[in-house]
Amino acid sequence: MSIMHEWNRPFLNSPRLIAVLAIMLSLSQGVAAETYRSKLYLDPNKKLNETANLSLQELEQQLNSMTDAYGKSSTGRYLAHQYVNQKDYAKAIAFYNTALEAEGLSSVANQELLKELAGVYVLEEQYEQAVATFKQLQTLELDSQLLLAQSYFGLQDYLSTVETLDKIPPTETDLSEQQLNQMLALYYKAGSYPQSEKVLQRLIYLHPQTIKYWRQLTSILLAQNKHKPALDQLALARQKKLPFESQDILLLADLYVANQAAEKGARTLEQAIAQGEIEDNEQHRKRIFEYWLQAREKEKAADSLKQSIHLIHDTDLFIRLAQLQMEQSQWKDMNRTMLAACRNVLADKYVSQANLLLGVSQLKLGDKTTARRSFINATLLGGKGEKARQWLEFMEAEPATDAELKEITGPCHPQDRKVRYANIKRQPKAEVTASVAESNQDQQDTEAVESKPVEIKTIDAQSLYGLNLSVKAEEIAASIKKNAFRAGVALVKSGGSIDGPLHIVFESGASEERLAAGEPLTFRLAFPYQGKPRNKGAYRAKKEAAFKCAYLTFNGPAQELPAAWERLIKQVIGAGYTPTGESRMILTMDASDPTAEPVYELQLGIL
């Protein structure tokens, strides 16, 4: 939320300044008029009635011929006042100077003239002359100090602006609400946020029911990155039942999240929707969903969207909801979510993933026929074709027919149902041909492994926090998904924070013989960390030494990991290196897509 726009209205044109000048003039005009008439009574060459009707122009003409200092100063002051009232400030300035130069008035009267002249200079934006005039005053009253600060600001002398304002304590009892607002605007525009904060605290003390000041104080605190005090102030205003608008409620919820209280942020928005304070729409429901996720309340995140699924049009949001429901095995809800997502025609980029998720829900609900069709659709357009093929193999589905490969049918379809980018792997017609093709491919793979240069690097020593596990190679991926989240939570609860991707450190190596024999692999699942986490239960902090290794990046199904390790081992040995028996895997996972395979970096220790 930004500072309220009225802060940017130039003070020099404010009604307050004009009113100040009018008051000053009204206090002096009566004296000026009587003094002038008394002087005219002493002039034997003129009559009172004639002088009372003299026009300003006639007074100007006679002023030049006056030799009496008092008469010249009085007339000049009178004319200056008249031209101020007419807002002819250029002429007013000229006659103020005439009155001062004649030196016909007392020092007290001259101080008043100087104060009035300085104010007119400010109105004319002649800030340099205004500053020089203010400096001639013996004392500066509150209004004059504010005008002087305004003049310095007009000269872009922000330091002098702040120094002038600092001479006025915000707790000064004579300061009006409008004067405090003038101080606030100048402090803020000069970039002096701490002083702006003090002025706003005074305004809130004097006017606690004015929500504008609470908003502005929150904005000033945020400008200083004081998130906790900003939350405290806005939460207090809410507690006092001040009239919040929708942007105030949204800001309060955001501040809860910024202060590690995402659950309160979510509840704040839910309550505001229930009470009709903010609209129940997709944008607000998405924020609630995000807040619950940040609070690690996945079930509540899913429920918040499920209750308002009729409001959602964002396909990404549908997919994220379905993924959450899949994690929680809520198959009926997941199915309803994807059917709702497919109410409208899908963009091409969503077709594959939408059909994949729909197919999973259909299969889990026992509808294998429609699940098969959805999985086939997922292979025809988009990026989840390989995953869909794995599901088809898992359910031992019949191969897709030519007709099924030509058109996407079912609820989750694009504008053009005709297949344009089919990526189904077609089987060769003859077994002999397939056998020859496989043999040729194996030979090509071997030659590629032997000819590809080995990539080498040394990993610096680092500290890792995690636990030891023992599983078969084909079960590594499932074990990782199960234990990685728990290890991260244990690290945070023990006083540390995650500082890098997940590490799998093999204690006895991933040798070709062990992998081929299907023996369990003992490894350490751990995260790099910051802080000083405590050892707790199975979770331990451990220092790992520097590690020289050959490495490759693997992005594919988990069941192909043994083959990837085999390729790396052959490549290293073929290049003349000797494996040490130590190896690691570094995993990067897509938090937005629980169905996606991790990206693995395989690291084989070498001498």
C-alpha positions as CSV (number, residue, x, y, z in Angstrom):
1,M,0.0,0.0,0.0
2,S,1.4,3.4,-0.9
3,I,1.3,6.6,1.1
4,M,-2.0,8.5,0.5
5,H,-1.9,10.6,-2.6
6,E,-2.8,13.9,-0.7
7,W,0.7,13.9,0.7
8,N,2.0,14.9,-2.7
9,R,-0.3,18.0,-3.1
10,P,2.0,21.0,-3.0
11,F,1.7,22.8,0.3
12,L,2.5,26.2,-1.4
13,N,-1.0,26.2,-3.0
14,S,-2.8,24.8,0.0
15,P,-5.9,26.6,1.4
16,R,-4.1,26.6,4.7
17,L,-1.4,28.9,3.5
18,I,-3.8,31.3,1.9
19,A,-5.9,31.3,5.1
20,V,-2.8,32.1,7.2
21,L,-2.0,35.1,5.0
22,A,-5.6,36.2,5.1
23,I,-5.6,36.2,8.9
24,M,-2.3,38.1,9.0
25,L,-3.7,40.6,6.6
26,S,-7.0,41.0,8.5
27,L,-5.2,41.8,11.7
28,S,-3.2,44.5,10.1
29,Q,-5.6,46.0,7.6
30,G,-7.7,47.8,10.3
31,V,-4.7,49.5,11.7
32,A,-3.4,50.3,8.3
33,A,-6.6,51.9,7.2
34,E,-7.0,54.1,10.3
35,T,-3.4,55.1,10.2
36,Y,-3.7,56.1,6.5
37,R,-6.9,58.1,7.1
38,S,-5.3,59.9,10.1
39,K,-2.4,60.9,8.0
40,L,-4.7,62.3,5.3
41,Y,-6.6,64.3,7.9
42,L,-3.4,66.2,8.5
43,D,-3.1,67.0,4.8
44,P,-4.8,70.5,4.2
45,N,-4.9,70.0,0.5
46,K,-7.3,67.0,0.5
47,K,-10.7,66.2,1.8
48,L,-11.6,62.9,3.6
49,N,-14.3,62.0,1.2
50,E,-12.0,62.3,-1.8
51,T,-9.3,60.2,-0.3
52,A,-11.8,57.5,0.8
53,N,-12.7,57.0,-2.9
54,L,-9.2,57.0,-4.3
55,S,-8.6,54.0,-6.6
56,L,-5.7,51.7,-6.2
57,Q,-4.2,53.2,-9.4
58,E,-4.4,56.7,-8.0
59,L,-2.8,55.6,-4.8
60,E,0.0,53.9,-6.9
61,Q,0.5,57.2,-8.8
62,Q,0.6,59.3,-5.6
63,L,2.9,56.8,-3.8
64,N,5.8,57.7,-6.1
65,S,5.5,61.4,-5.2
66,M,5.3,60.8,-1.5
67,T,8.3,62.0,0.5
68,D,7.0,61.2,4.0
69,A,8.4,57.8,5.1
70,Y,5.5,56.9,7.3
71,G,3.0,57.7,4.6
72,K,4.9,55.8,2.0
73,S,5.3,52.7,4.1
74,S,1.6,52.7,5.2
75,T,0.4,53.2,1.6
76,G,2.8,50.5,0.3
77,R,1.5,48.1,2.9
78,Y,-2.1,48.9,2.1
79,L,-1.6,48.3,-1.6
80,A,0.3,45.1,-0.9
81,H,-2.6,43.8,1.1
82,Q,-5.1,44.7,-1.6
83,Y,-3.1,42.9,-4.3
84,V,-2.7,39.8,-2.1
85,N,-6.5,39.7,-1.8
86,Q,-6.7,39.9,-5.6
87,K,-4.0,37.2,-5.8
88,D,-1.8,39.5,-7.9
89,Y,1.2,38.4,-5.9
90,A,3.8,40.0,-8.2
91,K,2.4,43.5,-7.5
92,A,2.0,42.6,-3.8
93,I,5.7,41.7,-3.5
94,A,6.7,45.0,-5.1
95,F,4.6,47.1,-2.7
96,Y,5.8,45.1,0.3
97,N,9.3,45.9,-0.6
98,T,8.4,49.6,-1.2
99,A,6.9,49.7,2.3
100,L,10.0,48.1,3.9
101,E,12.4,50.3,1.9
102,A,10.7,53.5,3.1
103,E,11.5,52.5,6.7
104,G,8.5,54.5,7.9
105,L,7.0,51.8,10.3
106,S,8.1,50.4,13.6
107,S,10.3,47.4,13.9
108,V,7.3,45.3,15.1
109,A,5.3,46.3,12.0
110,N,8.3,45.6,9.8
111,Q,8.6,42.1,11.2
112,E,4.9,41.5,10.3
113,L,5.5,42.8,6.8
114,L,8.5,40.5,6.4
115,K,6.5,37.5,7.5
116,E,3.7,38.4,5.1
117,L,6.2,39.0,2.3
118,A,7.9,35.6,2.9
119,G,4.6,33.9,2.7
120,V,3.8,35.6,-0.7
121,Y,7.2,34.5,-2.0
122,V,6.3,30.9,-1.2
123,L,3.0,31.3,-3.1
124,E,5.0,32.6,-6.0
125,E,7.5,29.7,-5.7
126,Q,10.3,32.2,-5.3
127,Y,11.8,30.0,-2.6
128,E,15.3,31.5,-2.5
129,Q,13.8,35.0,-1.7
130,A,11.4,33.4,0.8
131,V,14.3,31.8,2.7
132,A,16.3,35.1,2.7
133,T,13.2,36.9,4.0
134,F,12.4,34.4,6.7
135,K,16.0,34.7,7.9
136,Q,15.4,38.4,8.6
137,L,12.7,37.5,11.1
138,Q,13.7,37.7,14.8
139,T,11.5,34.8,15.7
140,L,9.7,32.1,13.7
141,E,6.2,31.1,14.7
142,L,4.9,27.6,13.8
143,D,3.4,28.7,10.5
144,S,6.5,30.5,9.5
145,Q,8.7,27.5,10.4
146,L,6.5,25.3,8.2
147,L,6.7,27.8,5.3
148,L,10.5,28.0,5.7
149,A,10.7,24.2,5.6
150,Q,8.5,24.3,2.4
151,S,10.9,26.8,0.9
152,Y,13.9,24.6,1.6
153,F,12.0,21.7,0.0
154,G,11.3,23.9,-3.0
155,L,15.0,24.5,-3.3
156,Q,15.6,20.7,-3.0
157,D,17.6,21.3,0.1
158,Y,16.2,18.3,2.0
159,L,18.7,18.4,4.8
160,S,17.6,22.0,5.7
161,T,14.0,21.0,5.3
162,V,14.3,18.2,7.9
163,E,16.5,20.4,10.2
164,T,13.9,23.1,10.2
165,L,11.0,20.7,10.9
166,D,13.0,19.0,13.7
167,K,12.8,22.3,15.6
168,I,9.1,21.7,15.9
169,P,8.4,18.8,18.3
170,P,5.5,16.7,17.1
171,T,4.1,16.8,20.6
172,E,3.8,20.6,20.5
173,T,0.3,21.2,21.9
174,D,-0.3,24.2,19.6
175,L,0.1,22.1,16.4
176,S,-3.2,21.6,14.7
177,E,-4.1,18.4,12.7
178,Q,-3.5,20.3,9.5
179,Q,-0.1,21.5,10.6
180,L,0.9,18.0,11.6
181,N,-0.2,16.8,8.2
182,Q,2.0,19.5,6.6
183,M,5.0,18.3,8.6
184,L,4.2,14.7,7.7
185,A,4.1,15.5,3.9
186,L,7.4,17.4,4.0
187,Y,9.2,14.8,6.1
188,Y,7.9,12.0,3.8
189,K,8.8,13.8,0.6
190,A,12.2,14.6,2.0
191,G,12.7,10.8,2.7
192,S,12.8,11.2,6.4
193,Y,10.8,8.1,7.4
194,P,11.7,7.9,11.1
195,Q,10.4,11.5,11.7
196,S,7.3,10.7,9.5
197,E,6.7,7.8,11.8
198,K,6.8,10.1,14.9
199,V,4.4,12.5,13.4
200,L,2.0,9.7,12.5
201,Q,2.1,8.3,16.0
202,R,1.1,11.8,17.3
203,L,-1.7,12.0,14.8
204,I,-3.0,8.5,15.8
205,Y,-2.8,9.6,19.5
206,L,-4.9,12.7,18.8
207,H,-7.2,11.0,16.3
208,P,-7.3,7.3,17.0
209,Q,-10.4,6.6,14.9
210,T,-8.9,8.0,11.7
211,I,-8.0,4.9,9.7
212,K,-6.0,6.9,7.2
213,Y,-3.3,7.5,9.8
214,W,-3.0,3.9,10.6
215,R,-2.6,3.0,6.9
216,Q,0.0,5.7,6.5
217,L,2.0,4.5,9.5
218,T,1.9,1.0,8.2
219,S,3.2,2.2,4.9
220,I,6.0,4.2,6.6
221,L,7.1,1.1,8.6
222,L,7.1,-1.0,5.5
223,A,9.2,1.5,3.7
224,Q,11.8,1.0,6.5
225,N,11.4,-2.9,6.2
226,K,9.9,-3.0,9.7
227,H,7.5,-5.8,8.9
228,K,6.8,-6.8,12.5
229,P,5.9,-3.3,13.7
230,A,3.8,-2.8,10.6
231,L,1.9,-6.0,11.4
232,D,1.4,-4.9,15.0
233,Q,0.0,-1.5,14.0
234,L,-2.4,-2.8,11.4
235,A,-3.5,-5.7,13.6
236,L,-4.2,-3.2,16.4
237,A,-6.3,-1.1,14.1
238,R,-8.3,-4.2,13.1
239,Q,-8.7,-5.1,16.8
240,K,-10.1,-1.6,17.4
241,K,-12.7,-2.3,14.7
242,L,-11.7,0.6,12.5
243,P,-13.4,0.7,9.1
244,F,-11.1,-1.6,7.0
245,E,-11.4,-1.6,3.2
246,S,-10.5,-4.7,1.1
247,Q,-6.9,-3.5,0.5
248,D,-6.4,-3.2,4.3
249,I,-7.5,-6.7,4.9
250,L,-5.3,-8.1,2.1
251,L,-2.3,-6.2,3.4
252,L,-2.9,-7.5,6.9
253,A,-3.0,-11.0,5.6
254,D,0.2,-10.5,3.6
255,L,1.9,-9.1,6.7
256,Y,0.9,-12.2,8.7
257,V,2.6,-14.3,6.0
258,A,5.7,-12.1,5.9
259,N,6.0,-12.6,9.7
260,Q,5.9,-16.4,9.5
261,A,2.2,-16.6,10.5
262,A,0.7,-17.8,7.2
263,E,-2.1,-19.7,9.1
264,K,-3.3,-16.4,10.5
265,G,-3.1,-14.8,7.0
266,A,-5.3,-17.6,5.6
267,R,-7.8,-17.3,8.4
268,T,-8.0,-13.5,8.1
269,L,-9.0,-13.8,4.5
270,E,-11.5,-16.6,5.1
271,Q,-13.2,-14.7,7.9
272,A,-13.3,-11.5,5.7
273,I,-15.0,-13.5,2.9
274,A,-17.4,-15.1,5.4
275,Q,-18.3,-11.6,6.8
276,G,-18.7,-10.1,3.3
277,E,-15.8,-7.7,3.7
278,I,-14.0,-8.9,0.6
279,E,-15.3,-10.6,-2.5
280,D,-15.3,-14.3,-2.7
281,N,-13.5,-14.7,-6.0
282,E,-10.8,-16.8,-7.6
283,Q,-8.0,-14.3,-6.8
284,H,-8.7,-14.3,-3.1
285,R,-9.2,-18.0,-2.9
286,K,-5.9,-18.5,-4.6
287,R,-4.2,-16.4,-2.0
288,I,-5.8,-18.4,0.8
289,F,-4.6,-21.6,-1.0
290,E,-1.1,-20.3,-1.1
291,Y,-1.1,-19.2,2.5
292,W,-2.3,-22.6,3.7
293,L,0.5,-24.2,1.6
294,Q,3.1,-22.0,3.3
295,A,1.6,-23.0,6.6
296,R,2.2,-26.6,5.6
297,E,-1.5,-27.3,5.9
298,K,-2.0,-29.2,2.6
299,E,-5.4,-30.5,3.6
300,K,-6.8,-27.1,4.4
301,A,-5.2,-25.7,1.2
302,A,-7.1,-28.3,-0.8
303,D,-10.4,-27.8,1.2
304,S,-10.2,-24.0,0.6
305,L,-10.3,-24.5,-3.1
306,K,-12.7,-27.4,-3.2
307,Q,-15.3,-25.3,-1.4
308,S,-15.1,-22.6,-4.1
309,I,-14.3,-24.7,-7.1
310,H,-17.1,-23.1,-9.1
311,L,-15.2,-19.8,-8.9
312,I,-12.0,-21.2,-10.4
313,H,-11.0,-20.7,-14.0
314,D,-7.2,-20.9,-13.8
315,T,-6.1,-24.3,-15.1
316,D,-2.9,-24.1,-13.2
317,L,-4.8,-23.8,-10.0
318,F,-7.0,-26.8,-10.9
319,I,-3.9,-28.9,-11.5
320,R,-2.2,-27.9,-8.3
321,L,-5.4,-28.8,-6.4
322,A,-5.6,-32.2,-8.1
323,Q,-2.0,-32.9,-7.3
324,L,-2.6,-32.1,-3.6
325,Q,-5.7,-34.4,-3.6
326,M,-3.6,-37.1,-5.3
327,E,-1.0,-36.8,-2.5
328,Q,-3.8,-37.3,0.1
329,S,-5.5,-40.2,-2.0
330,Q,-8.7,-38.2,-2.3
331,W,-9.6,-39.8,-5.6
332,K,-13.2,-38.7,-5.8
333,D,-12.3,-35.1,-5.1
334,M,-9.4,-35.3,-7.5
335,N,-11.7,-36.6,-10.3
336,R,-14.2,-33.8,-9.7
337,T,-11.4,-31.3,-9.8
338,M,-10.2,-32.4,-13.1
339,L,-13.7,-32.6,-14.6
340,A,-14.2,-29.0,-13.4
341,A,-10.9,-28.0,-15.0
342,C,-12.0,-29.5,-18.3
343,R,-15.3,-27.7,-18.4
344,N,-13.8,-25.4,-21.0
345,V,-11.5,-26.1,-23.9
346,L,-7.8,-26.4,-22.7
347,A,-4.8,-24.7,-24.0
348,D,-2.4,-27.1,-25.7
349,K,0.2,-26.9,-22.9
350,Y,-2.4,-28.3,-20.3
351,V,-3.8,-31.2,-22.3
352,S,-1.2,-33.9,-21.4
353,Q,-1.1,-33.1,-17.7
354,A,-4.8,-32.7,-17.3
355,N,-5.4,-36.1,-19.0
356,L,-2.7,-37.7,-16.9
357,L,-4.3,-36.5,-13.6
358,L,-7.8,-37.4,-14.8
359,G,-6.6,-40.8,-15.8
360,V,-5.0,-41.5,-12.4
361,S,-8.2,-40.5,-10.6
362,Q,-10.3,-42.7,-13.0
363,L,-8.0,-45.7,-12.5
364,K,-8.0,-45.3,-8.7
365,L,-11.8,-45.2,-8.8
366,G,-11.8,-48.5,-10.7
367,D,-12.8,-47.1,-14.2
368,K,-10.0,-48.7,-16.3
369,T,-11.7,-48.0,-19.6
370,T,-11.9,-44.3,-19.3
371,A,-8.5,-44.2,-17.5
372,R,-6.9,-45.9,-20.5
373,R,-8.4,-43.4,-22.9
374,S,-7.2,-40.5,-20.7
375,F,-3.7,-41.9,-20.6
376,I,-3.6,-42.3,-24.4
377,N,-4.8,-38.7,-24.7
378,A,-1.9,-37.6,-22.4
379,T,0.6,-39.2,-24.8
380,L,-0.7,-37.3,-27.9
381,L,-0.1,-33.7,-27.0
382,G,2.1,-32.1,-24.3
383,G,4.9,-33.0,-22.0
384,K,3.6,-35.9,-19.8
385,G,3.6,-38.6,-22.5
386,E,6.3,-40.7,-21.0
387,K,4.6,-40.7,-17.6
388,A,1.3,-41.6,-19.3
389,R,3.0,-44.5,-21.1
390,Q,4.3,-45.8,-17.7
391,W,0.7,-45.8,-16.4
392,L,-0.5,-47.7,-19.5
393,E,2.2,-50.3,-18.9
394,F,1.3,-50.5,-15.2
395,M,-2.3,-51.2,-15.9
396,E,-1.4,-53.6,-18.8
397,A,-3.7,-51.7,-21.1
398,E,-4.3,-52.7,-24.7
399,P,-2.2,-50.8,-27.3
400,A,-3.8,-47.7,-28.7
401,T,-5.5,-48.2,-32.1
402,D,-4.9,-46.0,-35.1
403,A,-8.2,-44.3,-34.6
404,E,-7.3,-43.5,-30.9
405,L,-4.0,-42.0,-32.0
406,K,-5.6,-39.6,-34.5
407,E,-8.0,-37.7,-32.2
408,I,-8.2,-36.6,-28.5
409,T,-11.5,-37.6,-27.0
410,G,-13.0,-37.2,-23.6
411,P,-13.5,-34.1,-21.4
412,C,-9.9,-32.8,-21.3
413,H,-9.3,-31.7,-24.9
414,P,-7.8,-28.8,-26.9
415,Q,-9.6,-26.6,-29.4
416,D,-8.5,-28.8,-32.2
417,R,-9.1,-32.4,-31.3
418,K,-7.1,-33.7,-34.3
419,V,-3.6,-34.9,-33.2
420,R,-0.9,-32.7,-34.5
421,Y,2.1,-33.7,-32.5
422,A,1.6,-37.4,-31.8
423,N,4.5,-38.8,-29.8
424,I,3.4,-42.4,-29.2
425,K,6.2,-44.9,-29.8
426,R,4.9,-47.3,-32.5
427,Q,6.1,-50.9,-32.4
428,P,7.9,-52.3,-35.4
429,K,5.9,-54.9,-37.4
430,A,8.5,-57.6,-37.5
431,E,10.2,-59.1,-34.5
432,V,13.4,-59.6,-36.5
433,T,13.5,-56.0,-37.4
434,A,12.9,-55.0,-33.7
435,S,15.7,-57.3,-32.6
436,V,18.1,-55.9,-35.2
437,A,17.2,-52.4,-34.2
438,E,17.7,-53.1,-30.5
439,S,21.1,-54.6,-31.3
440,N,22.2,-51.6,-33.4
441,Q,21.0,-49.2,-30.6
442,D,23.0,-51.1,-28.0
443,Q,26.1,-50.8,-30.1
444,Q,25.5,-47.1,-30.7
445,D,25.0,-46.6,-26.9
446,T,28.2,-48.4,-26.1
447,E,30.2,-46.4,-28.6
448,A,28.7,-43.1,-27.3
449,V,29.6,-44.0,-23.7
450,E,33.2,-44.9,-24.7
451,S,33.7,-41.7,-26.8
452,K,32.0,-39.2,-24.5
453,P,34.6,-37.2,-22.4
454,V,34.3,-37.7,-18.6
455,E,33.2,-34.7,-16.7
456,I,35.3,-34.2,-13.5
457,K,34.9,-31.8,-10.5
458,T,35.8,-31.6,-6.8
459,I,33.0,-30.9,-4.3
460,D,34.1,-28.8,-1.3
461,A,33.8,-30.2,2.2
462,Q,30.3,-29.6,3.6
463,S,28.0,-30.4,6.5
464,L,24.9,-32.5,5.9
465,Y,21.9,-33.2,8.1
466,G,19.9,-36.4,7.6
467,L,19.5,-40.1,8.3
468,N,20.8,-43.5,7.1
469,L,18.6,-45.8,5.0
470,S,19.0,-49.2,3.3
471,V,16.8,-49.9,0.2
472,K,16.9,-51.7,-3.1
473,A,18.0,-49.6,-6.1
474,E,14.6,-49.7,-7.7
475,E,13.0,-48.5,-4.5
476,I,15.3,-45.5,-4.0
477,A,12.9,-43.0,-5.6
478,A,10.0,-44.0,-3.5
479,S,12.1,-44.0,-0.4
480,I,13.4,-40.5,-1.2
481,K,9.9,-39.1,-1.7
482,K,8.8,-40.6,1.7
483,N,11.8,-39.4,3.7
484,A,13.0,-36.2,2.1
485,F,10.2,-34.1,3.5
486,R,10.6,-35.6,6.9
487,A,14.3,-34.9,6.9
488,G,13.7,-31.3,6.0
489,V,11.1,-30.8,8.7
490,A,13.4,-32.4,11.3
491,L,16.2,-30.0,10.2
492,V,14.0,-27.0,10.6
493,K,12.6,-28.1,14.0
494,S,16.1,-28.8,15.3
495,G,17.2,-25.2,14.7
496,G,18.7,-25.3,11.2
497,S,17.6,-24.4,7.7
498,I,18.0,-26.1,4.3
499,D,20.9,-24.7,2.3
500,G,20.9,-26.7,-0.9
501,P,19.4,-29.7,-2.8
502,L,18.9,-33.2,-1.4
503,H,22.0,-35.4,-1.2
504,I,22.2,-39.2,-1.3
505,V,25.6,-40.4,-0.1
506,F,26.3,-44.1,-0.7
507,E,28.5,-45.6,2.0
508,S,29.5,-48.7,0.0
509,G,29.2,-47.5,-3.5
510,A,26.8,-48.3,-6.3
511,S,28.9,-50.9,-8.0
512,E,27.8,-52.7,-11.1
513,E,27.9,-56.0,-9.3
514,R,25.7,-54.9,-6.4
515,L,23.2,-53.2,-8.7
516,A,23.0,-56.3,-10.9
517,A,22.5,-58.6,-7.9
518,G,19.6,-56.5,-6.6
519,E,21.2,-56.1,-3.2
520,P,20.0,-53.3,-0.9
521,L,22.1,-50.1,-0.9
522,T,23.0,-48.4,2.3
523,F,23.0,-44.6,1.9
524,R,22.7,-41.4,3.8
525,L,19.8,-39.0,2.9
526,A,20.7,-35.5,3.9
527,F,20.5,-31.8,3.2
528,P,23.2,-29.1,3.3
529,Y,22.2,-26.7,6.1
530,Q,22.8,-23.4,7.8
531,G,22.6,-22.8,11.6
532,K,23.3,-25.2,14.4
533,P,20.8,-28.0,14.3
534,R,20.6,-30.5,17.1
535,N,20.9,-34.3,16.7
536,K,17.5,-35.9,17.3
537,G,16.5,-39.5,16.9
538,A,17.8,-40.9,13.7
539,Y,18.7,-37.5,12.3
540,R,22.3,-36.4,12.6
541,A,24.6,-33.6,11.4
542,K,27.8,-34.9,9.8
543,K,30.8,-33.3,8.2
544,E,31.6,-34.7,4.7
545,A,35.1,-34.3,3.3
546,A,36.0,-32.8,-0.1
547,F,35.0,-35.2,-2.9
548,K,36.6,-35.6,-6.3
549,C,34.2,-37.2,-8.7
550,A,33.1,-37.9,-12.3
551,Y,29.5,-36.9,-12.8
552,L,26.6,-36.9,-15.2
553,T,23.0,-35.5,-15.1
554,F,20.1,-38.0,-15.5
555,N,16.5,-37.0,-16.1
556,G,14.3,-40.1,-16.5
557,P,12.3,-42.7,-14.8
558,A,13.6,-44.0,-11.5
559,Q,13.7,-47.6,-12.7
560,E,16.4,-46.6,-15.2
561,L,18.8,-45.4,-12.5
562,P,20.8,-48.6,-12.4
563,A,21.4,-48.4,-16.1
564,A,22.5,-44.8,-15.7
565,W,25.0,-45.7,-13.0
566,E,26.3,-48.6,-15.2
567,R,26.9,-46.1,-18.1
568,L,28.8,-43.7,-15.7
569,I,31.0,-46.5,-14.3
570,K,31.9,-47.8,-17.8
571,Q,32.6,-44.3,-19.0
572,V,34.9,-43.6,-16.0
573,I,36.8,-46.9,-16.3
574,G,37.0,-46.5,-20.1
575,A,38.6,-43.1,-19.6
576,G,41.3,-44.6,-17.3
577,Y,40.1,-43.4,-13.9
578,T,39.8,-45.7,-10.9
579,P,36.5,-45.5,-8.8
580,T,37.0,-45.1,-5.1
581,G,33.8,-47.0,-4.2
582,E,32.2,-43.8,-2.9
583,S,29.3,-42.3,-4.8
584,R,26.5,-39.7,-4.4
585,M,23.3,-38.5,-6.0
586,I,22.1,-34.9,-5.9
587,L,18.4,-34.5,-6.4
588,T,16.5,-31.5,-7.6
589,M,12.7,-31.9,-7.3
590,D,9.9,-29.8,-8.8
591,A,7.9,-28.7,-5.8
592,S,5.0,-27.6,-8.1
593,D,4.6,-31.0,-9.7
594,P,4.7,-34.0,-7.3
595,T,4.2,-36.4,-10.3
596,A,7.4,-35.2,-11.9
597,E,10.6,-37.3,-11.7
598,P,13.5,-35.6,-9.9
599,V,16.6,-34.5,-11.8
600,Y,19.5,-36.6,-10.6
601,E,23.2,-35.7,-10.7
602,L,25.2,-38.9,-10.4
603,Q,28.6,-38.5,-8.8
604,L,31.2,-41.3,-8.8
605,G,34.2,-40.9,-6.6
606,I,37.6,-41.3,-8.4
607,L,41.3,-41.3,-7.6
